[in-house]
Amino acid sequence: MPKNKKQKNQAAVNTGKVIVSKNGPYLVSDALPLAKAEIVNDEAGDAKEWNVGKEIMVEDAYALCRCGKSKNKPFCDGTHLKAGFQGVEKQTENHTRNRQSLKQVQE
């Protein structure tokens, strides 16, 4: 049993799930925490680290927008249905070449 509230919250983080629904939102369960975050860039403009900001209050289960058209971001409002969102990842030719090179190195 957790000794304090902080340990209890950490245990909840480790048991949560995120499911990618077909052509829909990310479905989050088990009260996974959610916070705003920004990318911090270095002097050259390259991504350096994440700056985690204010925590967003969430229910035990929630849906995160994946189509980018929700009026209630970061949460899904069902707009993906009207927008005809297709949640398909496409593999680029460069990505394919990189994976083939990696496979050859591992063999």
Protein Blocks (a to p, Z undefined) as FASTA:
>chain_A
ZZbfklmmmmmmmmgccdddehiacddehhiacddddddddfkopafbdcddddddddfb
dcddfklpackbcbdehlmmmnopacbdcddfklmmmmmmmmmmmZZ
